[in-house]
Amino acid sequence: MIVELLDIMQELKSVDTSIFLAVNGCHNSYWDTFMWLVSGRLIWVPLYLSLLYVMLRNYSPKVVFGILLTVGVIILFTDSFSSHIIRPWAARLRPSNLQNPISSMVHIVDGHRGGRYGLPSSHASNTWGLVFFMAYLLRRHWLTGFLAVWAVIVCYSRMYLGVHYFGDLVIGTLFGLVGSSIVYYVFQRLSGKKYAQDLKQIYVPICVGLSTFVIIIITSIFYRV
């Protein structure tokens, strides 16, 4: 049984590496810039602010404050807990880490190799944690669909940039799902608030997010990392 389990784990690791190398191996100067910008945190601040705007338009300041505290707890779980506790325990080297045997085959951008360990991915846990929480809170298919596409592209950029395996992203996504689900359940029980039925300005985050993508596309044409 143990031998069979080890064989399965080895096979999964091999598949995980193959998926990573397939994604990371398809690169050029344009996509280097595009993925570098997509992977950035500050560039998505307008999207976050637009989500805050929607909440302020549809909920009282007291409820919005509670939502922000809830999001803070989610980030604490998906980012700090995973980065400072799970990663050192799992101790899985990033593919770009020079101590990793496959590092010589990894394409990196602007010399960026990230930290030492990469399981789970904080980008995946944070983005998907936000997606799931917004899906629970606002319950609008178009917005949830857009945010899901955004999260997929951000996660893809992490493999493209050579700093995460596919498995890192899957585990990070599961962290985002579990963390946001638990925290939202507690938030709802404590606040007793249901999601708004007639939401105002719900398409603002989609417009802001699409505009950000357009800026990234144009910038990637004229600028190279």
N, C-alpha and C positions, 0 to 999 in steps of 0.2 A: 504493500500500500504506500509506504513512504517513498519507495523508488519510483512508483508510478506518479506520485504527486510531484516529485522532483523533476521527472521527465516532462510533465505538463507545464510546470513553472518555467523550465528551460525553453520549451516550445513557445510559450507566451512571450518570453523575453526576446526570443529570436524574431517573432512576428512584430513585436513592438519596435525593435531596432530597424527592421526592414521598412516599416511604415515611416518611421522618422527619416531614414536616409532617402526614401523616395520623395518625400516632401522637401527636405532640406537640399536635395540635389538639383531641384528645378529652380534656378535663380538667374537673375540678370541685374544690371545696375538699376533699372527702373523699379523692379519689385523689391530690391534691397531698400530703397528709400521708402517705398509705399509701406512695407511691412514694419520698418523701423518706426515710422510715424504712427501707424495703427497701434503698435505695441506700447507707445508712450502713454503715460498716465495723465499728464496735464492737458493734452489735446482734447480729452473727453470731458473736461470740466464744464463746457457749455451744455453738454448733454445732461450731466448731473444736475446742473442748475435749472434746466428746463423741466426735469422731473420734479424738482422742488417747487417750481412755479405751478405745475399742475396740482400738486398737493395743496398749496396755499390757496388756489382757486376753488378747491372742492372740500377742504376740511378747515375746521377751526384752528387757530394758532396752537391751542393746547394739544389737539390731536396731532398736528404736524410735529410739534416738539416731541411727542411720544414716538412718532414714526422715526424721527431722526435718531433718537436714543436707540430705537430698535435696530436701525441700520448700523449704528455704531457697534452694537453687540454682535451683529452678524459679521462685520469686518474684523472685530476682535477674534472671533472664532475662526473665520475662514483665512485670515491673513496671519495674525500674530501666533495663534495656536499652531497652525500648520507649519509656519516658517521656523518657529523657535522650539517646538516640541516634536512634531511628527518628522520633519526633515532630518534632524540629527539622529533620531531613532531609526528611521528607514535607511539613512546613509546611502542613498542612491546617487551616484555622481551624475552631474549634468553631462549630456553628450559632448558639450563643448569643453568640459574640464580637461586640462592637459594630462591629468592622471588617468583619464578614461582611455581604454585601448582604441576606441574608434575616433578619438579626437582629431587625428590626422585626416580623416575623411569628412569632417564636418565643416560646412561653409558658415563662417561667422561674418557679421557686418560691423564695420567700424571698430574692430578689435574687441567687441563686447562678448564676454564669455559668461557673465552672470556670476552668482556665488558658487560654492562648491557643490551643494546638493540641490536637487530639483523636484523631489517627490514629497508632497503634491505641489502642483503649480498654483501659486498665489493669484496669478492673473486669471486662471480658470475658476478658482473658488470665489474670487471677488466678483468677477463679471457675472457668472452664473448665479451666485448668491443674490445679486441685484435683480437679475432677470426673474428668478423664481419669486422673490419677495414682491416685485411689482406686479407679477401675474396674480399672486394671491390678493394683493391690496386693490388693484385697479380693475382687474378682470376685463380687459379689452383685448380681443384677439389680434387686432392689427398692431397695437403697441407691443404686445408680448412677442408676436412674430418678428417684428423689426429688431427688438432687443435680443432675441435669440440668434438672428442672423449676425448681429453685431458681435455677440459673444463668440460665435463660431469663428468669425474672421480674426478676432483678437487671439483666440486659442491657436488658430492655424499659424498666425504670425510668430508664435513662440517656437513652433517646430521649424518654421522657415529660418528664423534667426539662430537656430542651433542650440537653444538653451533648455529645451524640454523634449522629452519623449512623449509619444502619444499617450502612454499609460499615465504619465504625470498629469496630463490634462484631464483624463478620465477620472482619476482619483480626486483631482481638484474640483471637478464638476460635482462629484458625489458629495464632497464636503460642502459645496455651495448649496446643494439641494437639502441636505440634512440640517445644516445650520439655519438656513432661511425658514425651513418648515417648522422647526422647533421654536425659533424665536417668534415667528408670526403667530403660531398657536398661543404662545404665552401672551403676546401683545393683545390678541383678540380677547382672550379670557380676562385679562386685567382691565382693558379699556371698555369692553362690551360694545365696541363699534363694529358695524358692518360696513362693507365697502359701499361707496356712493353709487347710486343708481343712474343718475343723470350727470355724467361728468362733463365739465367744461374744459375747453382748450386741450382736449386729450391728444390732438394731433401735433401739438407744438414739439414734443420731444422727437417725433419722427422727422419733422421738418428740420430741426436743429441737427439731428444725427446725420441725415442725408446731406445737409450743407457741409458738415464736417468732413464727410467722405469726399465730397466734391473738392474741398480745399486740399485734402490729402492727395487726390488724384492729380490736380493741377500742379501742386508743389512738386510731386514726384517727377513730373515731366521736365521741369526747369531746374531741379536741384538734385544733386546726387550725394549720398552719404559718403 
